[in-house]
């Protein structure tokens, strides 16, 4: 591969995990290569794994709306860690050739149940990632709202 064990150490989700904790994740993980436009998972699929983007960029969309584009180091499908019966809430599609790491949610839940400190580290890392995504989404919504406010003002000026 391309130094996958070393690459795991650079992934934000795994920040501050020990070598043994990283090995536990590596041992249950598989690597998958995707061509551009290939679907990693589709909305309503079973949410049975967390995916980590090792190389390339992935588009996250719901219906026809692009919600986000994520790249190297991003974890996607992380809700599968918290909801064992969850379905995918969005579709993930490769924008370009992509390499991803698949970590089965059940295996990761078992590992973190047996290691409280590793679980705490990963939940903290996920919280940071989710906060960044929420902040970016808020910015997008705010810019659209500001655009609507300007359009509404122009419309009022024209009508009245």
Buried (B, 14 or more C-beta within 10 A) or exposed (E): EEEEEEBBEEBBBBBEBEEEBBEBBBEBBEEEEBEEEEEBBEBEBEBBBBBBBBBBBBBBBEEEEEBBEBEBBBBBBBBBBEEEEBBBEBBBBBBEEBBBBBBBBBBBBEBBEEBEEBBEBBEEBBEEBEEEBEEEEEEEEEEEEEEEEEEEEEEEEEEE
